[in-house]
Amino acid sequence: MLPLRRALGNHFRLKLKSNFNRRQLHFCCSHVKHHQHLLNASSTKTIMSEFRLPKSLKPINYDLKLKSDLVDCNYEGLVDIQFQVKQSTDLISLHSHKNIKIHYINLYTNSIKQSQSITPDHSFDEKLERLNLSLPFNLNQGDDVTLSISFNSTLDDSMMGYYRSSYKQDDKDIYYALTQHEPTAARKSFPCLDEPILKATYDISIIHRKDTVALSNMPPIHSSPATSDTFNYSKHSGSTNPDEWVVTKFEKTPLISSYLVAWANGHFKHLESSYKSPISGKVRPLRIYATPDLINQAKLGLDAKSQVLPLYEKIFDIEYPLPKLDTLVANDFDAGAMENWGLITGRTSVYLYDDKLSGLDAEKRVVGVQSHEVSHQWFGNVVTMADWHGLWLNEAFATLVGEIIVIDRIRPEWKVYSEFITQHLHRALDLDALKSSHPIQVPVKDPATINQIFDAISYSKGGSVLRMLSNMVGEETFLKGVSIYLKKHLYGNAETQDLWNGIAEAAGIDVQAIMDPWTLKQGFPVLTVNESQNGIQVRQDRFLSTGKPTAEENETEWHVPLFIRQGDHIDKSVALNKRQAEFALSDVSSSNWKLNAETAGVYRVLYSPERLAKLGIEASKSDSSFSLNDRIGLVNDAFVLAKAGNGPTSGALGFISQLKNEKEYLVWSSMATSLANLSSVWCEESLSVREKIDALRRKLFSPLVKQVGFDNKEGDSPDVLQLRELSIASAAAANDKAVVQEIKRRFQPLLEKDDDSLIPNDLLRVIYAQAVKHGGEAEWSKCLEIVKNPNPPTPMHKIAAMLALGSTKHEELIEKTFDFIEHGFKNQDLMYPYVALRNNPISRRKLWEYTKANLNKLEKRLEGNFSLGRLISFSFDGLAQPNDVNEVEEFFKHRDTSKYSSSLNQGLDAVKMSVVCISLDSVMGLGDKQVGCKGLMEGNTRATKLLDDKYKQVKEFDESEGWEELEEDMAIIDASSALKDSAIDSDDFQLIVSEVCKGDWELLMFIKQVALNGCRLGFYEPVRRQLNSLTGIPADKNVTTTSVGAGIVSGMMGAASGNPFYLIKARMQAYSPSLPVGTQHHYRHGYDALKSVIRVEGISGLIRGMDAAILRTCMGSSVQLPTYIAAKTYFSSNGIFEPTSLANFIFSSSISGACVCLMMQPPDVALTRMYNQPTQKMENGKSVGQFYKNPIDCLYKTVKAEGVTGLYKGTSAQFLRIAPHTVCCLVFNDLVCGWYSGFKKSYVSTSTSS
């Protein structure tokens, strides 16, 4: 089945990636694995033995006769099920549904040679949806049994089982009916054994009115008039006029699972073509059916089917096995599309295309959907998963082969291999980075679980893992192995191991050993890469978007193909199969190498700041050695890793700024999505931050709008067509006045005279939405008119209008939209207004309130539908206030959430992440701007110190993490977003105060200052005099060489004595669960820190960074006292100030402070980076830094990667800290020395007098 996200197209990709791309709509059946979390305490768990049917009976054949009445909207049926008894039993259990009414049941078995009615002995278990038949005798192993069940039910609007849909003709509703059985709705249509492994053949006959058409999996054998005997099984047989009915009997199916059985009945029209099998030369008919009003838009779907079928036969070397392949387009369809064998079904938005009125996105969707479903005729239909835990075997292959490999062969200009990265890989990584994710192959514990594993893990991660394996062994070898797998299990069921065996046979490697961790374990790795002298050091850890994993969460070690690129060469032979290892790499420091070439691996890569800077430079070149796929991956990794705390957001924004001359649409799409996410998180917060984000978006996308314009030009490539829509949508979302004005101008003729000639087909969504957003009731009402039109020009016109309704800024129109949700939208279309209202900052909270008030009605309305969980999640997952988490949890606390618990948990994760991010950023800004200033004004010294500590803390993080400064308009974004997401539960500033002040820093700082400055100042004069004496210079004479030398020596002594305390102080300041800065070390107090450092890192741990500290202090001390004394001498000797005046002290120390700042800044950068770099234990037990070997190495790498200016990051902050410190220190020193001299003279004088 195909996910509904295809029906939403680019709008969905662009607009719904805020917070979590991982929660995209994947509605081929449902969503995500049911997890034990906060919200499923009330859910009912069904043990496996209850959930599974007994293994005593095996179905052989179903003979199904069905009377389909489209006038009275009901149906009656008779099913004869032939069984073979595998184990002796006196109980027959099969699936049924509460809406199916049993008329009678008869049993025939060869062991007693007679028919026996057992109707009085049957019972129905509603929870297990099971019909249990108790027998007065045992069925013996080997017996052949035929069970006849007469039943009836209604044609409802549920979009599950056998249901009704409709279209308008002459203002009347005309009904038709079709089936949707995946995953467990065949039982809603007829009593059956509804499990994938219980395959059987089917003989289907449909009794229908003469003026209608009947369809099923197989071609009809004949269609004949009904007789009175036709209705013998019906309880209404006496009231039925046979002359109004015909019987269409279909050929027997091959062995097929119940979820693939399909039929339909209605006033259908069709288009027809054929294809010739490249294997046998046989010509097979191909048809596409639709209602009369839609059939003229169905040709592209038919053409696409005829194009891809021969390709699949060639790829798999297996002929399509059925005599025909039909497609039915339905007005009401919950999923995107469904791969029923021989009768594919799907909604209008994925199968209709008008070559004059539809855009490129619609064309790509139709071709892609058709190919996806056709691929299932092999993956899923010819060979079916043994049970739902193997769903990925169906969907991952249809994703990779159906949407990528085959499409590329018929539409290479679409660049679908690259699009796979944005459409599938990134979606999979986003979802799998959550703790609420699940393995690809997930155990099925109960019926609710089945409905929640149709998600980005089964589809997109599964497809991504297969793509990675294909890149490892080569696509040709990979497809050969797939063919082996299919041929060995024709018409049967298979497990994941069977697939690995097939590919292993083709590739000659142990595929299962490589792939098991990828399919059986949750999550994926992030590779941390550090350069060494002869190559690179690579470490793998599980990546979580919420921070570092625990030891238990980080147990998996994947076999990770590194795909190392150096220039145009890609080495596919190197893999990391343990926690960490070193790999030889030539010219590592200067070459443009990167891991994960072509973004082929299912992992992220974390580089050092220096390497990332190089990658950005190379990626921005017009002749870059990095491919399109490489650049897409680099952009996404930069943003996602920054959000998870592995680098500053400003670094990712800087990376985007480097790519401002990018030509490829997919790279721009990745950038646009990242910026849209950032803006969405802040939608209820700081206006200044949002304005700065919008300013950046305008700077990036407004020039693109001018470049590509609004109107399509002859010869526009697919890239240009897509870039046009993307740039206009992004610029308009950022409130570009010129773009918005042009949109309003183009919408005006439609508003005034129904003339949409100024609206290009590809721009329907953005123009409709922005016209409503910046317009009023007239624009909103025009879109409502389009929504209500039963025959819109194309499905996309209606979808664009539905999305636009939720984009309004006006409160009264928002309320009207909610009213229309309740009474106007079809069930299948509810997702569209929900999407728009959720992305509209003005209506976001109103949507949550509306959903709370109407949840009971929503659950009943969408019972069994795939969209229920998504709608519930969308109603609150954009919220971001601290109390929102508690409110959502409390609201669902006592509800049965078992059918949508996974979507619920993912939505909660989204809220928690946004709360953390916004609380952290907004509180930091508030503290600096208000609390700090207030403390200064009131003379509150503790508030002043808090401000200073935070200032130094941020500055040290700035230097240690290698931030890049952006343009002036990025300043607020840097301040707000640079710190990593964490776990703040409240925006109360006192919480921040308690975190920032945690640890006995005052004592540590006192000890450190006594040791450092006591040595520097105390030993300077004795050392200077001694040096003068050694060089024959009078002791009282100040000479530059000896003064500088004395400063260096005393500085070395001070740095060595103060370093252990400074290191501990820096680590304790950097630690906070709320404000994590750099690598985290959690110590209870100073003494605990000393013990911990010695225990973990040895005595040498206390002198970590001492070389940098000595270098730093020596450079500062070498100029501090010499320049101070020189300045004092100059001022006093020239009569500017008195020698001992306070003014002389202050001006001289200020000059000294400026000199110290210039000298100390480079080693200060090295010091903070050395202190805060992550460490790793070597085999000898020694802890070493992962980035820098020593301060000289640090300075060298900084200059090489960032230039000389990299040594002077944070200079303004450094001066504001060093200058006052120097002034206070030296002035106080001179004053104390003066007081002491005066005291000494007075004491000596008094003593002499005595």
Order of alpha helices (4+ residues) and beta strands (2+ residues): alpha-alpha-beta-beta-beta-beta-beta-beta-beta-beta-beta-beta-alpha-beta-beta-beta-beta-beta-beta-beta-alpha-beta-beta-beta-alpha-alpha-beta-alpha-alpha-alpha-alpha-alpha-alpha-alpha-beta-alpha-alpha-beta-beta-beta-beta-beta-beta-beta-beta-beta-alpha-alpha-alpha-alpha-alpha-alpha-alpha-alpha-alpha-alpha-alpha-alpha-alpha-alpha-alpha-alpha-alpha-alpha-alpha-alpha-alpha-alpha-alpha-alpha-alpha-beta-beta-alpha-alpha
